[in-house]
Structures are given as structure tokens and as C-alpha cells.
Amino acid sequence: MRHRLKDVAERAGVSVKTVSNVVNGYQHVRPDTRARVERAIAELNYRPNLSARNLRKGRTGVIALAVPELDIPYFAELARHVVTAAAELGWTVLIDQTGGGREQEHKAASGIGDHLIDGLILNPLALTAEDLADLDGTPLVLLGERVDHGPADHVVIDNVAAAREVTAHLVALGRRRIAAIGAQRNPEGASARLRLAGYAAALDDAGIGYDERLVAPARGWHRADGAAAMRDLLATGVRPDAVFCFNDTLALGALRALHEAGLRVPADVAVAGFDDIEDGRFSIPTLTTIAPDKERIARLAVELLANRLDGDRQAPPRELSAPYRLTPRESTTP
């Protein structure tokens, strides 16, 4: 039997309106009254009718998360955290893969479909601030580095500082020929440019010259791209003694190429990545990485979206920063 607000009100000895105020989190309820209502809710195992609530608010109870690639583990792990945070608000999450293409990203940012979603969390690679400024309607939260200080709320991490820290970790181990894998010069490569800047800054801090021969481009950031880039570096004859890969999947590919070349990690070449995907905790050796707080990124994004839906949609956009940490493992420290 599904209990109603009326049943909870009768059990607690209060009005239906008071129960509604407690369920919806209104602050102006006396503590003893709130306690009685919460006790009645628990005793009756009452669950709010989310469909009816959304209907009253003119909402669907559905949001969307649009990311470039679901086969990049970072985005899959992030999606899990977004789904968890959204579920606590009674929301369902649609997940869309844009491929990093402008047309698909524009479609997602435009709301995916009339009245289909209440809001969107988007990690754009192709859209610009100007593209987003032309959109109207669907509440939007941005992830990633493509659009800074744009027309929507934004959750970021400090990519430059993080890359600088992991490169400094390699320097502190006595490495001097530190390569970088993952450089991109295309407009979509905002993360790559920031991580390259952090890498270069750490070398400069240590008095190590920047050597273009040690910087390997990668059109994609998959395992195969990392393996190919590592093979290309080794083929030049400029042997690195450490490698900073701009994400963990590149690093896993680099580990494979080093193994094929008969080089030991970390004795001959130390390897570090970025993202702290689960695979890196089980690779041989386990992977040193920068660990962005993916759960915090997801919660901040969902909270920003909830604030837009329940608050002032005309308020200035906010940019919030999520933490990260350096996580040393066997690939740099035996």
C-alpha cells in the first residue's frame, strides 16, 4: 500500500501542508514538529510522488549529461557520479555522446528535444562561448576547459597546477628527460594545452630546458594513441627517463609500448597519467596519476543545475573549482 501525504499528516497529528513543507525542505518548521513528521514518514515508509511533484512544477524530472566519448573511462566514471547525485534529487539522467562535434554539441545544448529534459550538464569540445550565448531556455552547466568564464555555470579543476605538480613529482625523482604525450594543437584541445603549460612550467621551475623532441602529439586520447606516441618517441633516439601522459588511457598505452621495447617501468622510464581511472589501479605496474575528485565535480554540477531550476535563472554564471590530488603508485615509485 502506497501511503499519501494525508496518511503521514494523520500519523504525525499535523496538517498536510506541514508535511509538504517538511518533505520539500522548507526551513520554517518548528524542530519538534519536523521531528514528528520525519518519524511518521519513517514509520509509514512514505515516498514522495515525484511524478506529481514534477508535473506541478512543469518539469519532467529528467536531466541530461552530454560528454564527448563514453569509451574514455574518465567520462564513464564521471557519469556514474552524476547519476548518483541526481538520484538523490529524484532525477533521472539521460546520457548523450557528442563525439566532440559541433553539431551534436549544439543539439545537446539546445535541450536535446522540446520538453524532454529540465537541464543539461555538458562537456563541450567544439562549442565556443559565442555558440552558447546564442542558446536560450534549457538550464546549462559546463564541464571541461573549452569555455572559460562563459554564459553558463561551470565546474573546473586547475589543469595547469595539476600538470605542474605531477611533472614536479617526476623531477623530484631525479628524472631530467621528461617526455609529454597527448599534445594537441586543434581548437578542441583545451585540456591538452593547459596540461602542456603545466608541464612546461614545472620544467622551468627545475631549470630543465623545454625540448620539443620530447613532446609527442596525440590526436585521440585512447590506449592505442598512447602506445603509438610512445613508440614514435623511442624511435627518435631521444630516450626519455620519464613520461607524463595527459590522461590515464594514454599512459596505459605507453606502458604497453615500453614493455614491448624491453624497458622497465619505473627503473628505466617512469610513467605518470591523469584522471585516476580504475584501470590504472590494476595495471602492472599500478599507475601514478592526478586524481580529480570526480564525485565532487558531479555533485557541484548537479547542485548548480538544481539552483538554476529552483532559483534565479537570470543570476550571473558561477565558476566553481573541484579539488584534485597527486596519487603516486608503482609506475614512478617502486
C-alpha positions as CSV (number, residue, x, y, z in Angstrom):
1,M,0.0,0.0,0.0
2,R,1.4,3.4,-1.0
3,H,0.9,6.0,1.7
4,R,-0.1,9.6,0.9
5,L,0.7,12.9,2.5
6,K,-2.6,12.7,4.3
7,D,-1.6,9.5,6.0
8,V,1.6,11.0,7.2
9,A,-0.3,14.1,8.5
10,E,-2.7,11.9,10.4
11,R,0.1,9.9,12.0
12,A,2.1,13.0,13.0
13,G,-1.0,15.0,14.1
14,V,-0.3,17.9,11.8
15,S,-1.7,19.4,8.6
16,V,-1.0,18.1,5.1
17,K,0.7,21.5,4.4
18,T,3.1,21.0,7.3
19,V,4.1,17.5,5.9
20,S,4.6,19.1,2.5
21,N,6.8,21.7,4.0
22,V,9.0,19.1,5.7
23,V,9.2,16.9,2.6
24,N,10.2,19.9,0.4
25,G,12.8,21.1,2.8
26,Y,11.3,24.4,3.9
27,Q,13.2,25.8,6.9
28,H,10.3,27.5,8.8
29,V,9.0,24.4,10.6
30,R,9.4,24.0,14.4
31,P,12.1,21.4,15.2
32,D,9.7,19.3,17.3
33,T,7.1,19.4,14.6
34,R,9.7,18.4,12.0
35,A,10.9,15.5,14.1
36,R,7.3,14.2,14.5
37,V,6.8,14.4,10.7
38,E,10.1,12.7,9.9
39,R,9.2,9.9,12.4
40,A,5.9,9.4,10.8
41,I,7.5,9.3,7.3
42,A,9.9,6.6,8.5
43,E,7.2,4.6,10.2
44,L,5.0,4.6,7.1
45,N,7.9,4.3,4.7
46,Y,6.4,7.2,2.8
47,R,7.9,8.0,-0.6
48,P,7.0,11.3,-2.3
49,N,5.2,11.1,-5.6
50,L,8.0,12.6,-7.8
51,S,5.9,12.4,-11.0
52,A,3.2,14.5,-9.4
53,R,5.7,17.0,-8.0
54,N,7.4,17.4,-11.3
55,L,4.1,17.9,-13.0
56,R,3.1,20.6,-10.6
57,K,6.4,22.4,-11.3
58,G,6.1,21.9,-15.1
59,R,9.1,19.6,-15.2
60,T,9.9,16.2,-16.5
61,G,12.3,15.1,-13.6
62,V,14.9,14.3,-16.3
63,I,18.2,15.9,-16.9
64,A,20.9,15.1,-19.4
65,L,24.7,14.6,-19.3
66,A,26.5,15.1,-22.6
67,V,30.1,14.0,-22.9
68,P,32.5,13.6,-25.9
69,E,33.2,9.9,-25.6
70,L,31.8,7.2,-23.3
71,D,34.7,4.8,-24.1
72,I,37.1,7.2,-22.3
73,P,36.8,5.7,-18.8
74,Y,37.0,9.1,-17.1
75,F,33.7,10.1,-18.7
76,A,32.1,6.8,-17.8
77,E,33.2,7.1,-14.2
78,L,32.0,10.8,-14.0
79,A,28.7,9.7,-15.4
80,R,28.2,7.2,-12.6
81,H,28.7,10.0,-10.0
82,V,26.3,12.3,-11.9
83,V,23.6,9.6,-11.9
84,T,24.1,9.0,-8.1
85,A,23.9,12.8,-7.2
86,A,20.9,13.3,-9.5
87,A,19.1,10.3,-8.0
88,E,19.2,11.9,-4.6
89,L,17.1,14.7,-6.0
90,G,14.7,12.3,-7.7
91,W,16.1,13.0,-11.1
92,T,16.7,10.6,-14.0
93,V,19.7,11.2,-16.2
94,L,19.9,10.7,-19.9
95,I,23.4,10.3,-21.2
96,D,24.4,11.5,-24.6
97,Q,27.7,11.1,-26.5
98,T,28.6,14.0,-28.7
99,G,31.8,12.8,-30.3
100,G,33.2,16.3,-29.6
101,G,31.4,17.5,-32.8
102,R,29.9,21.0,-33.0
103,E,26.6,19.9,-34.5
104,Q,25.9,17.3,-31.9
105,E,27.1,19.5,-29.0
106,H,24.8,22.3,-30.3
107,K,21.9,19.9,-30.4
108,A,22.6,18.8,-26.8
109,A,23.0,22.4,-25.6
110,S,19.7,23.3,-27.2
111,G,17.9,20.9,-25.0
112,I,18.0,17.6,-26.9
113,G,14.3,17.9,-27.6
114,D,11.4,20.1,-26.7
115,H,10.2,19.5,-23.1
116,L,12.3,16.3,-22.9
117,I,14.8,17.5,-20.2
118,D,14.8,20.0,-17.4
119,G,18.5,20.8,-17.6
120,L,21.8,19.8,-19.1
121,I,25.4,19.1,-17.9
122,L,27.7,19.4,-20.9
123,N,31.4,18.9,-21.5
124,P,32.0,20.7,-24.8
125,L,35.0,20.3,-27.1
126,A,33.8,22.3,-30.1
127,L,31.3,24.9,-28.9
128,T,32.5,28.3,-28.1
129,A,31.2,30.9,-25.6
130,E,29.6,32.7,-28.6
131,D,27.8,29.5,-29.6
132,L,26.4,29.1,-26.1
133,A,25.4,32.7,-25.8
134,D,23.0,32.3,-28.7
135,L,21.1,29.5,-26.9
136,D,18.0,30.2,-24.9
137,G,16.0,28.1,-22.5
138,T,17.4,24.9,-21.1
139,P,19.4,25.5,-17.8
140,L,23.1,24.5,-18.5
141,V,26.2,23.6,-16.5
142,L,29.5,23.2,-18.3
143,L,32.4,20.9,-17.5
144,G,35.9,20.9,-19.0
145,E,38.1,23.7,-20.3
146,R,36.8,24.6,-23.7
147,V,34.7,27.6,-22.4
148,D,36.0,29.7,-19.6
149,H,34.0,32.4,-18.0
150,G,31.2,31.8,-20.4
151,P,27.5,32.3,-20.3
152,A,26.7,29.3,-18.1
153,D,27.6,27.8,-14.7
154,H,30.9,25.9,-14.9
155,V,32.8,23.3,-12.9
156,V,36.5,23.1,-13.4
157,I,39.8,21.7,-12.0
158,D,43.1,23.6,-12.2
159,N,44.7,21.6,-15.1
160,V,47.8,23.8,-15.2
161,A,48.5,23.3,-11.4
162,A,47.8,19.6,-11.6
163,A,50.1,19.0,-14.6
164,R,52.8,21.1,-12.9
165,E,52.5,19.0,-9.7
166,V,52.8,15.6,-11.4
167,T,55.7,16.8,-13.6
168,A,57.4,18.2,-10.4
169,H,56.9,14.7,-8.9
170,L,58.9,13.2,-11.8
171,V,61.6,15.9,-11.4
172,A,61.9,15.1,-7.7
173,L,62.7,11.5,-8.5
174,G,65.8,12.7,-10.4
175,R,64.3,12.4,-13.9
176,R,65.6,15.0,-16.4
177,R,64.5,13.8,-19.8
178,I,60.7,14.0,-19.2
179,A,58.5,13.5,-22.2
180,A,54.9,14.6,-22.6
181,I,52.3,12.5,-24.5
182,G,49.0,14.0,-25.6
183,A,49.7,17.4,-27.1
184,Q,47.0,18.8,-29.4
185,R,47.0,22.0,-31.4
186,N,43.4,21.7,-32.7
187,P,40.7,24.1,-31.3
188,E,39.2,21.2,-29.3
189,G,42.4,20.5,-27.4
190,A,41.9,23.0,-24.5
191,S,42.8,20.4,-21.8
192,A,45.9,19.4,-23.7
193,R,47.1,23.0,-23.9
194,L,46.6,23.6,-20.2
195,R,48.4,20.4,-19.2
196,L,51.2,21.1,-21.6
197,A,51.5,24.6,-20.0
198,G,51.8,23.0,-16.5
199,Y,54.4,20.5,-17.8
200,A,56.5,23.3,-19.3
201,A,56.2,25.4,-16.1
202,A,57.5,22.5,-13.9
203,L,60.5,22.0,-16.2
204,D,61.2,25.8,-16.0
205,D,60.9,25.6,-12.2
206,A,63.5,22.9,-12.2
207,G,65.8,24.7,-14.6
208,I,65.3,22.0,-17.2
209,G,65.1,23.2,-20.8
210,Y,61.9,22.5,-22.8
211,D,62.7,20.1,-25.6
212,E,60.2,19.9,-28.4
213,R,61.5,16.5,-29.4
214,L,60.1,15.1,-26.1
215,V,56.6,16.4,-26.7
216,A,54.5,13.8,-28.6
217,P,51.2,14.8,-30.1
218,A,48.1,12.5,-29.9
219,R,45.0,13.2,-32.0
220,G,42.9,11.0,-29.7
221,W,43.5,10.1,-26.0
222,H,43.0,6.4,-26.2
223,R,45.3,3.5,-25.4
224,A,46.3,3.0,-29.0
225,D,47.3,6.7,-29.3
226,G,49.5,6.4,-26.2
227,A,51.2,3.3,-27.5
228,A,51.8,4.9,-30.9
229,A,53.2,8.1,-29.4
230,M,55.5,6.2,-27.1
231,R,56.8,4.1,-30.0
232,D,57.4,7.3,-32.0
233,L,59.3,8.8,-29.1
234,L,61.6,5.8,-28.8
235,A,62.2,5.7,-32.5
236,T,63.7,9.2,-32.4
237,G,66.6,8.0,-30.3
238,V,65.9,10.7,-27.7
239,R,65.4,8.3,-24.8
240,P,63.1,9.8,-22.1
241,D,63.7,8.7,-18.5
242,A,60.1,9.7,-17.6
243,V,56.8,10.3,-19.4
244,F,53.8,12.4,-18.3
245,C,50.8,11.3,-20.3
246,F,47.9,13.7,-20.4
247,N,45.3,11.1,-19.4
248,D,45.5,7.6,-18.0
249,T,44.4,5.8,-21.2
250,L,47.4,7.3,-23.0
251,A,49.6,6.2,-20.1
252,L,48.3,2.6,-20.3
253,G,49.1,2.5,-24.0
254,A,52.6,3.9,-23.2
255,L,53.2,1.2,-20.6
256,R,52.4,-1.4,-23.3
257,A,54.9,0.1,-25.8
258,L,57.6,0.3,-23.1
259,H,57.1,-3.3,-22.3
260,E,57.4,-4.3,-25.9
261,A,60.6,-2.3,-26.2
262,G,62.1,-4.2,-23.2
263,L,62.2,-1.1,-21.0
264,R,61.4,-1.4,-17.3
265,V,58.9,0.9,-15.5
266,P,59.9,2.8,-13.5
267,A,63.6,1.7,-13.4
268,D,64.2,2.8,-17.0
269,V,61.3,5.1,-17.6
270,A,58.9,6.4,-15.0
271,V,55.3,6.9,-16.2
272,A,52.5,9.2,-14.9
273,G,49.0,9.8,-16.1
274,F,46.0,12.0,-15.3
275,D,42.4,11.1,-14.3
276,D,42.8,8.2,-11.8
277,I,40.6,5.8,-13.7
278,E,40.1,2.4,-12.1
279,D,42.2,0.5,-14.7
280,G,45.2,2.4,-13.5
281,R,44.9,0.9,-10.1
282,F,45.2,-2.7,-11.5
283,S,47.7,-2.2,-14.3
284,I,51.2,-3.7,-13.9
285,P,52.8,-1.6,-12.5
286,T,50.0,0.4,-11.0
287,L,49.8,3.9,-12.4
288,T,50.8,7.2,-10.8
289,T,48.2,9.8,-11.7
290,I,46.5,13.0,-10.9
291,A,43.1,12.2,-9.3
292,P,40.4,14.8,-9.9
293,D,37.6,14.5,-7.4
294,K,35.1,13.1,-9.9
295,E,32.4,12.7,-7.2
296,R,32.8,16.4,-6.2
297,I,32.7,17.5,-9.8
298,A,29.5,15.6,-10.3
299,R,27.9,16.9,-7.1
300,L,28.8,20.5,-7.9
301,A,27.4,20.3,-11.4
302,V,24.1,18.8,-10.1
303,E,23.9,21.4,-7.3
304,L,24.4,24.2,-9.8
305,L,21.7,22.8,-12.0
306,A,19.3,22.4,-9.1
307,N,20.0,26.1,-8.1
308,R,19.1,27.2,-11.6
309,L,15.9,25.2,-11.7
310,D,14.8,26.3,-8.2
311,G,16.3,29.8,-8.1
312,D,17.1,32.8,-10.2
313,R,17.7,31.8,-13.8
314,Q,19.0,35.3,-14.6
315,A,21.7,35.3,-11.9
316,P,25.3,35.7,-13.2
317,P,27.0,32.4,-14.1
318,R,29.2,30.8,-11.4
319,E,32.5,29.1,-11.9
320,L,33.4,26.5,-9.2
321,S,36.6,24.6,-8.8
322,A,36.8,21.0,-7.7
323,P,39.9,19.6,-6.0
324,Y,42.5,17.1,-7.2
325,R,45.4,15.2,-5.7
326,L,48.6,13.6,-6.8
327,T,48.5,9.8,-6.3
328,P,51.9,8.2,-6.6
329,R,52.0,4.5,-7.4
330,E,54.4,1.9,-8.7
331,S,54.9,3.4,-12.2
332,T,57.0,6.1,-10.7
333,T,57.9,4.9,-7.2
334,P,58.8,1.2,-6.8
